């Protein structure tokens, strides 16, 4: 999480509220001031990560309702799944993700 936070921090550095946003995202993204699309993407990614067998068509519809098109929805699913895969490989091999 720290590495991703640093990456995001570098992208938004100097923007008003950047430090507050990073702190809120690290503490609990659900309390951060996010646009509807960002919140929907994070909600989807968390559900797909934690309880993938509970995914339903409504989860994709929530992304569409937040303004995402099919290509963006596909990207969210692929990126979430890819990071879950990487994390499981790293965990399975005992790799320290943030040495």
C-alpha positions as CSV (number, residue, x, y, z in Angstrom):
1,X,0.0,0.0,0.0
2,X,2.8,2.4,0.8
3,X,4.4,2.0,-2.7
4,X,1.0,2.6,-4.4
5,X,0.5,5.6,-2.1
6,X,3.8,7.0,-3.1
7,X,3.0,6.5,-6.8
8,X,-0.3,8.3,-6.4
9,X,1.3,11.0,-4.3
10,X,3.8,11.7,-7.1
11,X,1.0,12.0,-9.7
12,X,-1.1,14.5,-7.6
13,X,1.8,16.3,-5.9
14,X,1.1,20.0,-5.6
15,X,-2.7,19.7,-6.3
16,X,-4.9,21.2,-3.6
17,X,-5.9,18.6,-1.1
18,X,-3.4,16.0,-2.3
19,X,-2.1,15.1,1.2
20,X,-5.6,14.9,2.7
21,X,-6.7,12.6,-0.2
22,X,-3.7,10.3,0.3
23,X,-4.3,10.1,4.1
24,X,-8.0,9.4,3.6
25,X,-7.4,6.7,1.0
26,X,-4.9,5.0,3.2
27,X,-7.2,5.1,6.2
28,X,-10.5,4.1,4.5
29,X,-11.2,5.0,0.8
30,X,-14.9,5.0,1.6
31,X,-14.5,8.2,3.6
32,X,-12.3,9.9,1.0
33,X,-13.8,12.6,-1.2
34,X,-14.0,10.8,-4.5
35,X,-16.0,11.2,-7.7
36,X,-18.7,8.6,-8.3
37,X,-16.6,6.8,-10.9
38,X,-13.5,6.4,-8.6
39,X,-15.7,5.3,-5.7
40,X,-17.5,2.7,-8.0
41,X,-14.2,1.4,-9.3
42,X,-12.8,1.0,-5.8
43,X,-16.0,-0.7,-4.5
44,X,-15.9,-3.1,-7.5
45,X,-12.2,-3.9,-7.0
46,X,-12.6,-4.5,-3.2
47,X,-15.6,-6.8,-3.8
48,X,-13.8,-8.7,-6.6
49,X,-10.7,-9.1,-4.4
50,X,-12.4,-10.1,-1.1
51,X,-15.5,-12.0,-2.3
52,X,-15.2,-12.8,-6.0
53,X,-17.9,-15.5,-5.9
54,X,-20.5,-12.8,-4.9
55,X,-20.0,-10.7,-8.0
56,X,-23.3,-10.1,-9.9
57,X,-24.4,-8.2,-13.0
58,X,-25.4,-5.3,-10.6
59,X,-21.7,-4.8,-9.8
60,X,-21.0,-4.1,-13.5
61,X,-24.1,-2.0,-13.7
62,X,-22.9,0.2,-10.8
63,X,-19.8,1.0,-12.9
64,X,-21.9,1.9,-15.9
65,X,-24.1,4.1,-13.7
66,X,-21.0,5.9,-12.6
67,X,-20.1,6.7,-16.2
68,X,-17.7,3.9,-17.2
69,X,-18.0,2.3,-20.6
70,X,-17.3,-1.3,-21.5
71,X,-13.6,-0.8,-22.2
72,X,-13.1,0.9,-18.8
73,X,-15.0,-1.8,-17.0
74,X,-12.9,-4.4,-18.7
75,X,-9.8,-2.5,-17.6
76,X,-11.0,-2.4,-14.0
77,X,-11.7,-6.1,-13.9
78,X,-8.4,-7.0,-15.6
79,X,-6.2,-4.8,-13.4
80,X,-7.9,-5.9,-10.2
81,X,-7.5,-9.6,-11.2
82,X,-3.9,-9.0,-12.3
83,X,-2.9,-7.4,-9.0
84,X,-4.6,-10.1,-7.1
85,X,-2.6,-12.7,-9.1
86,X,0.7,-10.9,-8.5
87,X,-0.1,-10.6,-4.7
88,X,-0.9,-14.3,-4.4
89,X,2.3,-15.3,-6.2
90,X,4.3,-13.0,-4.0
91,X,2.6,-14.3,-0.9
92,X,3.0,-17.9,-2.0
93,X,6.7,-17.4,-2.6
94,X,7.3,-15.3,0.5
95,X,8.4,-12.3,-1.4
96,X,8.5,-9.0,0.7
97,X,6.4,-6.6,-1.4
98,X,8.0,-3.5,0.1
99,X,11.6,-4.3,1.2
